């Protein structure tokens, strides 16, 4: 018996996601002279990163006399699934003068613990200096370049009145004295403050 066995079934090449189990379909072989044993071995070929690689699966069929034949299945492991947001929201209202920094986001990726977050803002003026809108886009990316995004509209409002920093005290004057010229002063956390004086005379 000098004739090697032959394969009657060899699994097709297949592509799987990095979070999926590798296929376990075995090859099948036969021999004209007796029984055949099929063994399998895997060789890993590195790809662009740990989530993208190739498995070369070699099936070896051996008959009772030691004659052998090989067959190969190519398994491509890929990462095409983007990470996901664990917290999703679409709107915020913030007071002008507050910290407008982006909020932290929680993410999840099936194949890697490494997810990067970038933020892009587009500002639109409002009806006054202290009011405007921010279109904030959070973009999350995994190591394979898969991305997802979330748009949050931030309405920046000004609902707080200015605060006085100085106000002249009540005074009593003689009728021939000049009225005091002291001016009140105020500040605001969102814009400049205009102080307007109005005078009423009571008899």
WOWO-V902881 format. One record per pair of residues at least 4 apart in sequence whose ideal C-beta (glycine too) atoms are under 7 Angstrom apart, sorted by the first residue. I is the first residue (numbers start at 1). J is the second residue. D is the distance in Angstrom with one decimal. If there is no record, write none. Layout:
i j d
I J D
I J D
This chain:
i j d
1 33 4.5
1 63 6.8
1 65 4.2
1 67 6.6
2 67 6.6
3 32 6.3
3 67 6.4
4 67 4.2
4 68 5.9
4 69 4.3
5 29 4.7
5 30 6.2
5 31 3.9
5 36 4.4
5 61 4.4
5 63 4.8
5 67 6.6
5 69 5.4
6 29 6.4
6 30 6.3
6 69 6.3
7 27 5.7
7 28 6.9
7 29 4.8
7 61 6.3
7 69 6.7
7 71 4.8
8 28 5.1
8 29 6.5
8 30 5.4
9 27 5.9
9 28 4.0
10 27 4.9
10 59 6.8
10 71 4.4
10 73 6.4
11 23 6.6
11 25 4.3
11 27 6.5
11 73 4.7
13 73 6.4
13 74 4.3
14 23 5.7
14 75 5.7
15 76 4.4
15 78 6.0
16 20 4.4
16 22 6.7
16 75 6.7
16 77 5.9
17 78 6.4
17 80 6.8
17 81 6.1
18 51 4.3
18 77 5.5
18 78 6.7
18 79 4.5
18 111 4.0
19 110 3.9
19 111 5.4
22 55 6.5
22 75 6.0
23 75 6.7
26 38 6.3
26 40 6.7
27 38 5.6
27 59 3.8
27 71 5.5
28 38 6.9
29 36 4.7
29 38 5.3
29 61 3.5
29 69 6.9
30 36 6.1
31 35 6.9
31 36 4.5
31 63 4.2
33 63 6.6
34 63 6.0
34 64 4.5
35 64 6.0
36 61 5.2
36 62 6.8
36 63 5.2
37 62 5.2
38 59 5.6
38 60 7.0
38 61 5.1
39 60 5.1
40 57 6.2
40 58 7.0
40 59 5.3
41 58 5.2
42 55 5.3
42 57 5.3
43 56 4.5
44 53 5.9
44 55 5.8
45 53 6.3
45 54 4.2
45 56 6.4
46 53 5.5
47 52 3.8
47 53 4.2
47 54 6.5
48 52 5.1
49 143 5.2
49 144 6.2
51 79 3.7
51 111 4.4
51 112 6.0
51 143 6.6
51 144 5.5
52 77 6.6
52 78 5.6
52 79 5.5
52 144 6.2
53 77 5.2
54 74 6.6
54 76 5.6
55 75 4.1
55 77 6.6
56 72 6.2
56 74 6.3
57 72 6.8
57 73 4.4
57 75 6.0
58 70 5.8
58 72 5.5
59 70 6.8
59 71 4.7
60 68 5.8
60 70 5.4
61 68 6.6
61 69 4.9
62 66 6.6
62 68 5.0
63 67 4.9
79 111 5.1
79 142 6.9
79 144 4.0
79 146 6.7
80 146 6.5
81 110 5.7
81 146 6.3
82 142 6.8
82 146 3.9
82 147 5.6
82 148 4.4
83 107 5.0
83 108 6.4
83 109 4.0
83 115 4.7
83 140 4.9
83 142 5.0
83 146 6.9
83 148 6.2
84 107 6.7
84 108 5.4
84 148 6.4
85 105 6.2
85 107 6.1
85 140 6.8
85 148 6.8
85 150 5.5
86 106 4.1
86 107 6.3
86 108 5.7
87 105 6.3
87 106 5.4
88 150 6.2
89 152 6.3
90 151 7.0
90 152 6.0
90 153 6.6
91 152 6.9
91 153 5.3
92 152 6.1
92 154 4.6
93 155 5.0
93 157 6.2
94 98 5.1
94 100 6.2
94 154 6.0
94 156 5.5
95 157 6.2
95 159 6.9
95 160 6.7
96 130 4.2
96 131 6.8
96 156 5.2
96 157 6.8
96 158 4.8
96 189 6.8
96 190 3.9
97 189 3.4
97 190 5.4
100 134 7.0
102 119 4.6
102 136 6.5
105 117 5.8
105 138 5.7
107 115 4.5
107 140 5.1
109 115 5.2
109 142 4.8
112 142 5.5
112 143 5.3
114 143 5.4
115 140 5.5
115 141 7.0
115 142 5.7
116 141 5.0
117 138 6.3
117 140 5.4
118 139 4.9
119 136 6.3
119 138 5.7
120 137 4.6
120 139 7.0
121 134 5.4
121 136 5.2
122 135 4.4
123 132 5.7
123 134 5.6
124 132 6.2
124 133 4.5
125 132 5.3
126 131 3.3
126 132 4.5
126 133 6.5
127 131 5.8
128 158 6.6
129 190 6.6
129 191 4.0
130 158 3.2
130 190 3.0
130 191 4.9
131 156 6.1
131 157 5.9
131 158 5.2
132 156 5.2
133 153 6.5
133 154 6.7
133 155 5.8
133 156 6.9
134 154 4.0
134 156 6.7
135 151 6.6
135 153 6.0
136 152 4.7
136 154 5.8
137 149 5.6
137 151 5.3
138 149 6.5
138 150 4.7
138 152 6.9
139 147 5.8
139 149 4.8
140 147 6.6
140 148 5.5
141 145 6.4
141 146 6.9
141 147 4.8
142 146 5.1
158 190 4.7
160 189 6.7
162 186 4.4
162 187 6.4
162 188 4.1
162 193 4.7
163 186 6.2
163 187 5.9
164 184 6.4
164 186 5.0
165 185 4.9
165 186 6.1
165 187 5.6
166 184 6.1
166 185 4.4
167 184 4.8
168 180 6.3
168 182 4.0
168 184 6.4
171 180 6.1
173 177 4.2
183 195 6.7
184 195 5.5
185 195 6.8
186 193 4.7
186 195 5.9
187 193 6.2
188 193 4.8
